[in-house]
Amino acid sequence: MNTTTRSVSFVENLQLEISDNLFNEALLLADVDNDGDSELVVGQINGELSIFKGSSTKPWRTCLHLGMITCVGVGDLWNQRENVLFCITAEGWCHIFYITSESTEEILEPISSQLIPSNCKILLLADVDGDGVLELVTGHADRAVYVHKLETDYHEQSDVQDQPCIEKDEHEKKNKTSVSSLTSQGNKQDLPKESVDQEQGTEAPQKLDRKDSKQQETDAKPKSLHDLKEQRGSGGLAKHQTFSHRLVTINHWTAPSQIGSLVVFDVAQTRHLLASYPGGTYAILTSWNLSQSEMPTEQISSSPSNSIFKQLPLLWGRNKDIPTNLITLKSDSSGANSVEQNHTYLALCTQDGHLILMNGNKLQWSLRVDHGCYNLFSLSKLDITDDGHEEIAVCSWDGITHIIDRLKNVVKFKFGENVMAFCAGKYAFSPGTNLPALVYVTSSNRVVIYWNARLSLMVSTNLGVKMKSKATHDKETRYTIDTATAEGGKNSNELSQLYQQCLYGNI
């Protein structure tokens, strides 16, 4: 398969300002407020979370003092057909936000802040076990991988803890109020033993009070998505109310080396959870047979070091410690070979410029980007031609971005500045219109969104042949050409329209 490479230039952009540095996993394009339009989420190391929407250069929503944000994610993790925003810090706090377009508050507050293992650096929202419900998969700096599930009304003891939403002074004030009310109703002899001991300054078991407070907390919890919407529309959750869902750890592994990325990849009715290792390798952490309702126990492995089954071709000399990233691509299933082909591709990229694309267990192609480009740090994806086939977008530290499709066609875009974070996807610059976008964060804390990064084709075409073919089947195009070329091409308006259609139109 031959490789064709051409350079392109994107012009339409939106420039934003942020206050601090950020990790690459803390930059995301997603529909945060469930209105169908994609927004930009930026989490910074100073604990500031910003959401940019539309054409505004100012943050649409912000939240401060969250901790050192390492990664963010958006998805329907609670199975309510509504997205929630996840913000994870290095200290181990997972802040959950539910945002609607009807809310008017510019300062956000998390509906829940729950504790997970610290030093999380990778976040993946995916249906790992094939049950139709998303799970939260986290990769940590200590080489550990955890799978969390968001469960409703989970009160048992687990590794995941919930941050209390009741402030300490309010809680103490509530206890004092309950004791004074009991005292005013009768003498000390009529008071319960626990209340008498409280008044005398002695410690006593608070079983009844704890039971009552637990019951009050349960009654105050939002019971449904409708309750949350009403609370968000009226200004947010009150501080005495808590989130009725809890993150529960259902599985975990310890990898033999540092993990670069996590993906879920389907091969022949089997769903694999993959983790990339340095040196151009990846391992299967667990597998699930999509045609069965239960996971075979022999496929579960707590030591995935022996599960490595693919490497880059050995003809390339590579460093065994070079960082490696993985990503999955979706392709339109309509086609002549739609039954025989697997329409989810797996792309693997190393920092020194090696890329491979796999279709199932078969190697689709392999290539190396421009020689001298040895700093590919971010791997993303987007449908730049809007044909239903996602393309690979890989960016280097100097801002050079390569976009590669499944047919090995390469498009190169030079951003022109050094970058510290990059992502690709769709962004709604105008309401109701999600367009392919490239997002760069420079070392000077400037965010640049190329919100109209569209291409009609990945390969260059002959304009004369294309116009002749278009004129043969389209009467309007043939009329435009005939009118523009009449009288020796003196009709400047018609020529202007023809040039505009040739250069910028979808011909």
Secondary structure per residue as TSV (DSSP state, phi and psi in degrees):
chain	resnum	aa	ss	phi	psi
A	1	M	-	360.0	119.2
A	2	N	-	-74.4	154.7
A	3	T	-	-110.9	125.7
A	4	T	E	-112.8	131.0
A	5	T	E	-125.6	134.8
A	6	R	E	-143.4	156.0
A	7	S	E	-98.7	142.5
A	8	V	-	-128.8	166.7
A	9	S	-	-135.1	125.9
A	10	F	-	-106.1	136.5
A	11	V	-	-110.9	-50.1
A	12	E	-	-68.9	117.4
A	13	N	-	-144.7	162.7
A	14	L	E	-126.5	126.7
A	15	Q	E	-108.1	129.8
A	16	L	E	-124.3	163.9
A	17	E	E	-121.9	137.3
A	18	I	-	-123.8	169.1
A	19	S	S	-98.8	-15.5
A	20	D	S	-153.5	177.9
A	21	N	-	-76.3	170.1
A	22	L	-	-152.2	161.2
A	23	F	-	-84.5	155.1
A	24	N	G	-64.8	-32.0
A	25	E	G	-75.6	-5.8
A	26	A	G	-98.6	20.5
A	27	L	E	-124.0	125.2
A	28	L	E	-152.2	140.7
A	29	L	E	-106.3	119.8
A	30	A	E	-164.3	164.3
A	31	D	-	-85.3	100.6
A	32	V	S	-83.8	-40.1
A	33	D	S	-101.2	13.1
A	34	N	S	60.5	35.5
A	35	D	S	-106.8	5.0
A	36	G	S	90.9	-12.9
A	37	D	-	-100.5	138.7
A	38	S	-	-85.6	137.9
A	39	E	E	-115.6	170.1
A	40	L	E	-106.1	125.6
A	41	V	E	-107.7	128.2
A	42	V	E	-128.1	118.9
A	43	G	E	-111.5	125.1
A	44	Q	-	-107.2	163.1
A	45	I	T	-74.5	-13.6
A	46	N	T	-85.7	6.1
A	47	G	S	89.7	10.4
A	48	E	-	-97.2	125.0
A	49	L	E	-108.0	123.5
A	50	S	E	-124.1	141.0
A	51	I	E	-121.8	122.3
A	52	F	E	-106.0	136.2
A	53	K	-	-134.4	134.7
A	54	G	T	66.1	-144.9
A	55	S	T	-91.7	3.0
A	56	S	-	-76.4	141.5
A	57	T	S	-90.8	-4.6
A	58	K	S	-101.3	149.4
A	59	P	-	-60.9	134.7
A	60	W	S	-74.8	-41.2
A	61	R	E	-139.9	145.3
A	62	T	E	-139.1	158.9
A	63	C	E	-146.7	134.5
A	64	L	-	-113.4	161.9
A	65	H	-	59.2	48.3
A	66	L	-	-93.4	-17.4
A	67	G	-	111.8	-176.3
A	68	M	-	-75.6	102.6
A	69	I	E	-75.9	125.8
A	70	T	E	-107.6	-30.7
A	71	C	E	-158.3	153.1
A	72	V	E	-132.5	156.1
A	73	G	E	-154.1	153.8
A	74	V	E	-134.0	131.9
A	75	G	E	179.5	169.9
A	76	D	-	-88.2	68.0
A	77	L	T	-74.5	-21.2
A	78	W	T	-99.8	9.8
A	79	N	S	58.1	45.3
A	80	Q	S	-117.9	10.5
A	81	R	S	58.8	29.7
A	82	E	S	-138.7	134.5
A	83	N	-	-77.0	146.1
A	84	V	E	-124.8	153.9
A	85	L	E	-101.0	129.8
A	86	F	E	-111.3	131.9
A	87	C	E	-129.9	114.8
A	88	I	E	-111.2	136.3
A	89	T	E	-107.9	166.1
A	90	A	T	-66.9	-25.6
A	91	E	T	-74.5	-12.8
A	92	G	S	106.8	6.2
A	93	W	E	-88.2	131.2
A	94	C	E	-107.9	105.2
A	95	H	E	-91.4	129.1
A	96	I	E	-112.2	129.3
A	97	F	E	-120.9	134.7
A	98	Y	-	-114.4	116.3
A	99	I	-	-121.9	135.6
A	100	T	-	-123.2	156.4
A	101	S	T	-71.5	-17.5
A	102	E	T	-77.9	-22.2
A	103	S	-	-69.4	142.9
A	104	T	-	-109.1	-5.8
A	105	E	-	-73.5	127.8
A	106	E	S	-81.5	-26.7
A	107	I	B	-96.0	118.5
A	108	L	-	-85.2	154.8
A	109	E	-	-133.2	133.6
A	110	P	-	-66.7	142.3
A	111	I	S	-77.2	-16.8
A	112	S	E	-160.7	144.6
A	113	S	E	-131.1	109.0
A	114	Q	E	-118.3	150.6
A	115	L	E	-95.7	127.1
A	116	I	-	-123.8	173.7
A	117	P	-	-54.9	143.7
A	118	S	S	-77.4	174.8
A	119	N	-	60.0	41.5
A	120	C	E	-76.3	134.1
A	121	K	E	-126.8	-11.7
A	122	I	E	-135.1	138.7
A	123	L	E	-130.2	134.9
A	124	L	E	-136.7	126.1
A	125	L	E	-106.8	111.9
A	126	A	E	-158.0	158.5
A	127	D	-	-85.4	93.6
A	128	V	S	-74.0	-41.8
A	129	D	S	-100.4	6.1
A	130	G	S	73.0	22.2
A	131	D	S	-93.7	4.5
A	132	G	S	84.6	2.2
A	133	V	S	-119.4	135.3
A	134	L	-	-72.0	147.1
A	135	E	E	-118.0	156.8
A	136	L	E	-101.0	115.3
A	137	V	E	-108.6	126.7
A	138	T	E	-122.2	136.6
A	139	G	E	-111.2	136.7
A	140	H	E	-119.2	162.1
A	141	A	T	-68.2	-19.0
A	142	D	T	-89.8	19.5
A	143	R	S	70.9	18.1
A	144	A	E	-97.4	146.7
A	145	V	E	-126.4	129.0
A	146	Y	E	-122.7	143.3
A	147	V	E	-112.5	121.3
A	148	H	E	-114.8	145.9
A	149	K	E	-124.4	138.2
A	150	L	E	-89.2	110.0
A	151	E	E	-110.0	155.2
A	152	T	E	-92.5	135.0
A	153	D	S	50.6	54.0
A	154	Y	-	-95.4	112.3
A	155	H	-	-111.8	-6.5
A	156	E	S	-75.3	164.3
A	157	Q	-	-73.4	131.8
A	158	S	-	-147.5	177.4
A	159	D	S	-70.7	-20.6
A	160	V	-	-93.5	124.2
A	161	Q	E	-111.1	157.4
A	162	D	E	-109.0	136.6
A	163	Q	-	-77.1	125.4
A	164	P	-	-63.8	139.1
A	165	C	-	-95.0	5.6
A	166	I	S	-101.4	124.4
A	167	E	-	-71.8	151.0
A	168	K	H	-63.7	-42.6
A	169	D	H	-68.3	-34.8
A	170	E	H	-67.9	-36.8
A	171	H	H	-66.4	-42.8
A	172	E	H	-66.4	-38.0
A	173	K	H	-64.2	-36.2
A	174	K	H	-66.3	-40.7
A	175	N	H	-65.3	-42.0
A	176	K	H	-64.6	-38.2
A	177	T	H	-65.3	-40.0
A	178	S	H	-67.1	-36.6
A	179	V	H	-69.6	-42.8
A	180	S	H	-66.4	-34.4
A	181	S	H	-68.1	-37.4
A	182	L	H	-67.6	-36.7
A	183	T	H	-67.4	-36.7
A	184	S	H	-71.7	-15.5
A	185	Q	T	-84.4	-14.9
A	186	G	S	-175.4	-173.0
A	187	N	-	-79.5	173.2
A	188	K	G	-64.7	-28.6
A	189	Q	G	-68.6	-27.0
A	190	D	G	-86.8	-9.5
A	191	L	S	-77.6	152.7
A	192	P	-	-63.2	156.3
A	193	K	H	-59.9	-36.3
A	194	E	H	-64.4	-38.7
A	195	S	H	-71.0	-37.3
A	196	V	H	-63.8	-42.4
A	197	D	H	-64.9	-35.1
A	198	Q	H	-64.6	-41.3
A	199	E	H	-68.1	-32.2
A	200	Q	T	-82.5	-2.0
A	201	G	T	86.3	9.6
A	202	T	-	-97.8	152.9
A	203	E	-	-83.3	139.0
A	204	A	-	-143.7	153.7
A	205	P	-	-63.7	140.5
A	206	Q	-	-113.6	47.1
A	207	K	H	-63.7	-45.3
A	208	L	H	-67.6	-44.0
A	209	D	H	-64.5	-40.8
A	210	R	H	-65.1	-39.2
A	211	K	H	-64.7	-43.1
A	212	D	H	-65.6	-43.6
A	213	S	H	-66.5	-35.4
A	214	K	H	-65.5	-39.8
A	215	Q	H	-66.9	-39.7
A	216	Q	H	-65.2	-38.3
A	217	E	H	-65.9	-40.1
A	218	T	H	-64.4	-39.4
A	219	D	H	-67.3	-29.5
A	220	A	H	-81.7	-11.5
A	221	K	S	-70.9	143.7
A	222	P	-	-68.1	129.8
A	223	K	-	-88.3	-22.2
A	224	S	S	-149.9	173.7
A	225	L	H	-65.3	-32.3
A	226	H	H	-62.7	-39.4
A	227	D	H	-63.8	-42.0
A	228	L	H	-64.1	-39.2
A	229	K	H	-63.3	-41.6
A	230	E	H	-65.1	-39.7
A	231	Q	H	-68.5	-38.3
A	232	R	H	-68.5	-37.9
A	233	G	H	-69.0	-27.3
A	234	S	T	-93.0	5.7
A	235	G	T	120.3	6.0
A	236	G	S	108.4	172.6
A	237	L	-	-71.7	141.2
A	238	A	-	-73.5	158.7
A	239	K	T	-68.4	-21.8
A	240	H	T	-87.6	2.0
A	241	Q	-	-104.8	146.7
A	242	T	-	-124.4	164.3
A	243	F	-	-78.8	137.4
A	244	S	S	-88.7	7.6
A	245	H	E	-115.3	148.0
A	246	R	E	-131.1	137.9
A	247	L	E	-77.9	124.2
A	248	V	E	-120.2	128.8
A	249	T	E	-77.8	121.0
A	250	I	E	-107.7	-14.7
A	251	N	E	-165.4	154.1
A	252	H	E	-158.2	155.8
A	253	W	E	-138.2	163.4
A	254	T	E	-122.7	117.4
A	255	A	-	-83.9	155.1
A	256	P	S	-76.0	-14.9
A	257	S	S	-147.4	177.4
A	258	Q	-	-64.7	144.0
A	259	I	-	-100.7	131.1
A	260	G	-	-92.8	-36.0
A	261	S	-	-161.1	164.4
A	262	L	E	-131.4	134.1
A	263	V	E	-142.9	161.0
A	264	V	E	-112.7	127.5
A	265	F	E	-134.1	129.5
A	266	D	E	-98.5	130.7
A	267	V	E	-136.7	113.0
A	268	A	T	52.4	59.3
A	269	Q	T	64.6	18.1
A	270	T	E	-125.7	128.3
A	271	R	E	-100.5	125.2
A	272	H	E	-112.1	139.4
A	273	L	E	-99.0	114.6
A	274	L	E	-109.7	146.9
A	275	A	E	-128.6	130.4
A	276	S	E	-86.0	141.0
A	277	Y	E	-115.5	160.3
A	278	P	T	-61.5	151.6
A	279	G	T	91.8	11.7
A	280	G	T	79.9	32.9
A	281	T	E	-126.4	162.8
A	282	Y	E	-149.0	160.0
A	283	A	E	-129.3	153.5
A	284	I	E	-90.2	117.4
A	285	L	E	-80.6	-41.9
A	286	T	E	-158.1	158.7
A	287	S	E	-132.9	152.5
A	288	W	E	-138.8	127.4
A	289	N	E	-80.6	112.8
A	290	L	T	-68.9	-16.1
A	291	S	T	-89.1	-3.8
A	292	Q	S	-115.1	159.0
A	293	S	S	-93.2	-12.0
A	294	E	S	-127.8	150.2
A	295	M	-	-84.2	125.4
A	296	P	-	-62.3	132.5
A	297	T	G	-66.5	-26.0
A	298	E	G	-74.1	-10.8
A	299	Q	G	-91.0	-7.9
A	300	I	-	-86.4	128.7
A	301	S	-	-133.8	127.9
A	302	S	S	-91.1	-6.2
A	303	S	-	-129.4	89.0
A	304	P	G	-79.8	11.8
A	305	S	G	-66.9	-23.7
A	306	N	G	-95.4	8.6
A	307	S	-	-99.0	6.8
A	308	I	E	-69.3	125.1
A	309	F	E	-129.2	-0.6
A	310	K	E	-143.9	140.4
A	311	Q	E	-136.2	167.1
A	312	L	-	-68.2	154.7
A	313	P	-	-53.6	138.9
A	314	L	T	-72.3	-12.7
A	315	L	T	-70.5	-13.7
A	316	W	S	-94.0	128.2
A	317	G	-	-76.0	122.7
A	318	R	-	-135.1	154.3
A	319	N	-	-82.1	129.6
A	320	K	T	-69.6	-13.0
A	321	D	T	-103.4	8.5
A	322	I	-	-71.1	133.3
A	323	P	-	-62.0	146.6
A	324	T	E	-131.9	139.3
A	325	N	E	-124.5	150.0
A	326	L	E	-123.9	152.4
A	327	I	E	-157.9	149.6
A	328	T	E	-107.1	144.7
A	329	L	E	-120.2	141.4
A	330	K	E	-101.4	144.3
A	331	S	-	-129.6	148.2
A	332	D	-	-63.0	129.4
A	333	S	-	-80.9	-8.5
A	334	S	-	-79.2	127.3
A	335	G	S	167.1	176.0
A	336	A	T	-69.4	-35.6
A	337	N	T	-106.9	34.1
A	338	S	T	-66.7	-23.8
A	339	V	T	-81.8	-35.8
A	340	E	T	-86.6	-25.0
A	341	Q	S	-97.3	147.4
A	342	N	-	-87.8	129.2
A	343	H	-	-102.5	23.1
A	344	T	E	-123.2	118.9
A	345	Y	E	-101.5	154.2
A	346	L	E	-115.5	122.0
A	347	A	E	-108.9	136.4
A	348	L	E	-125.4	134.6
A	349	C	E	-137.3	135.2
A	350	T	E	-106.3	159.2
A	351	Q	T	-66.3	-22.6
A	352	D	T	-88.7	11.0
A	353	G	S	103.5	8.9
A	354	H	E	-92.8	135.0
A	355	L	E	-133.3	143.3
A	356	I	E	-136.4	152.6
A	357	L	E	-127.0	129.9
A	358	M	E	-119.5	139.9
A	359	N	E	-114.2	99.8
A	360	G	T	70.2	-129.3
A	361	N	T	-95.2	5.7
A	362	K	E	-99.7	140.1
A	363	L	E	-79.5	116.3
A	364	Q	E	-77.0	-52.4
A	365	W	E	-162.8	166.1
A	366	S	E	-141.7	145.7
A	367	L	E	-154.8	168.9
A	368	R	E	-127.8	129.7
A	369	V	-	-70.1	-177.1
A	370	D	S	-48.0	133.4
A	371	H	T	-61.9	135.0
A	372	G	T	99.0	-10.4
A	373	C	-	-94.9	88.1
A	374	Y	-	-114.9	27.0
A	375	N	-	-133.3	46.4
A	376	L	E	-78.6	107.0
A	377	F	E	-109.7	-18.2
A	378	S	E	-130.6	130.4
A	379	L	E	-119.8	122.3
A	380	S	E	-137.9	-170.9
A	381	K	E	-152.3	155.8
A	382	L	E	-165.5	158.4
A	383	D	-	-98.9	88.1
A	384	I	S	-78.2	-22.4
A	385	T	S	-101.1	-2.6
A	386	D	-	55.2	44.0
A	387	D	S	-113.5	9.3
A	388	G	S	89.2	-4.1
A	389	H	-	-110.2	122.3
A	390	E	-	-80.2	144.1
A	391	E	E	-109.6	157.3
A	392	I	E	-83.3	137.2
A	393	A	E	-125.9	114.3
A	394	V	E	-123.2	134.0
A	395	C	E	-123.6	145.0
A	396	S	E	-105.1	170.0
A	397	W	T	-63.5	-27.5
A	398	D	T	-86.3	7.0
A	399	G	S	91.1	-3.2
A	400	I	E	-74.3	125.5
A	401	T	E	-117.3	130.4
A	402	H	E	-110.6	130.8
A	403	I	E	-115.6	121.0
A	404	I	E	-125.0	133.8
A	405	D	-	-97.5	-179.8
A	406	R	T	-69.9	-15.9
A	407	L	T	-95.9	10.4
A	408	K	-	73.8	20.1
A	409	N	E	-82.2	135.4
A	410	V	E	-118.6	132.9
A	411	V	E	-120.9	132.2
A	412	K	E	-115.4	133.3
A	413	F	E	-127.0	128.1
A	414	K	E	-99.4	114.8
A	415	F	-	-74.2	-37.8
A	416	G	-	100.4	-4.0
A	417	E	S	-138.0	160.1
A	418	N	-	-72.6	139.3
A	419	V	E	-123.6	154.6
A	420	M	E	-117.0	-6.7
A	421	A	E	-156.3	150.8
A	422	F	E	-153.4	144.1
A	423	C	E	-153.0	161.1
A	424	A	E	-135.4	158.0
A	425	G	E	163.8	-136.8
A	426	K	E	-125.9	144.3
A	427	Y	E	-138.1	137.9
A	428	A	E	-97.4	90.6
A	429	F	E	-69.4	-36.9
A	430	S	E	-113.0	143.5
A	431	P	T	-57.9	133.2
A	432	G	T	82.6	4.1
A	433	T	E	-129.8	103.4
A	434	N	E	-94.6	118.4
A	435	L	E	-116.7	153.7
A	436	P	E	-57.1	137.0
A	437	A	E	-140.4	149.3
A	438	L	E	-120.5	132.1
A	439	V	E	-121.3	127.3
A	440	Y	E	-122.8	140.1
A	441	V	E	-118.5	118.6
A	442	T	E	-85.4	170.0
A	443	S	T	-71.4	-11.9
A	444	S	T	-97.3	22.0
A	445	N	S	60.9	41.9
A	446	R	E	-117.9	132.5
A	447	V	E	-106.8	127.6
A	448	V	E	-120.1	121.6
A	449	I	E	-109.3	113.7
A	450	Y	E	-87.1	94.3
A	451	W	T	-86.0	-2.8
A	452	N	T	-132.2	58.8
A	453	A	-	-91.0	68.6
A	454	R	-	-106.6	145.7
A	455	L	-	-131.2	140.1
A	456	S	S	-74.8	-35.4
A	457	L	-	-144.8	152.8
A	458	M	S	-80.1	-21.6
A	459	V	S	-113.1	152.6
A	460	S	-	-76.5	146.3
A	461	T	-	-127.4	161.9
A	462	N	-	-79.9	119.3
A	463	L	H	-64.8	-38.3
A	464	G	H	-64.2	-44.1
A	465	V	H	-65.3	-39.6
A	466	K	H	-66.7	-42.4
A	467	M	H	-68.1	-38.0
A	468	K	H	-64.4	-42.0
A	469	S	H	-66.8	-37.8
A	470	K	H	-67.0	-41.0
A	471	A	H	-68.0	-27.1
A	472	T	H	-68.4	-34.8
A	473	H	H	-104.9	-13.9
A	474	D	-	-120.5	116.8
A	475	K	H	-67.9	-36.0
A	476	E	H	-65.0	-41.8
A	477	T	H	-66.3	-41.2
A	478	R	H	-64.4	-38.0
A	479	Y	H	-66.3	-39.5
A	480	T	H	-64.0	-40.8
A	481	I	H	-67.7	-44.3
A	482	D	H	-64.1	-40.1
A	483	T	H	-69.2	-39.6
A	484	A	H	-70.0	-32.9
A	485	T	H	-91.6	-2.8
A	486	A	G	-72.1	150.2
A	487	E	G	56.9	38.3
A	488	G	G	71.6	21.0
A	489	G	G	73.2	32.0
A	490	K	T	-86.7	-9.7
A	491	N	-	-81.3	95.8
A	492	S	H	-67.5	-35.2
A	493	N	H	-65.5	-44.3
A	494	E	H	-66.7	-37.8
A	495	L	H	-64.9	-39.1
A	496	S	H	-62.7	-42.6
A	497	Q	H	-65.1	-38.2
A	498	L	H	-66.5	-43.0
A	499	Y	H	-63.4	-40.4
A	500	Q	H	-64.5	-39.5
A	501	Q	H	-68.4	-36.8
A	502	C	H	-69.0	-40.9
A	503	L	H	-85.9	-37.8
A	504	Y	H	-121.6	-13.1
A	505	G	S	-81.1	166.9
A	506	N	-	-90.9	84.8
A	507	I	-	-102.0	360.0
